[in-house]
């Protein structure tokens, strides 16, 4: 069974894809680049499980 993903992780991922880069997504989300990278890393970690 596939676990449910956190909506924040998905929103961050979609914003990065739509914005074309982590830095553009950070500006769109009003966050730092590090704050955008952390959820992306969590998403990668969840995929590995």
C-alpha angles and dihedrals in degrees: 000000000000113000120234114260123229110258090225090059092050094045091051092048093049091048091052091050093047094044093047096229143038092247093052090047090050090055092047092049094041091238137119120261089250091054089054094045094054096063089045090055090049089052090052090049092051090051091055092057 
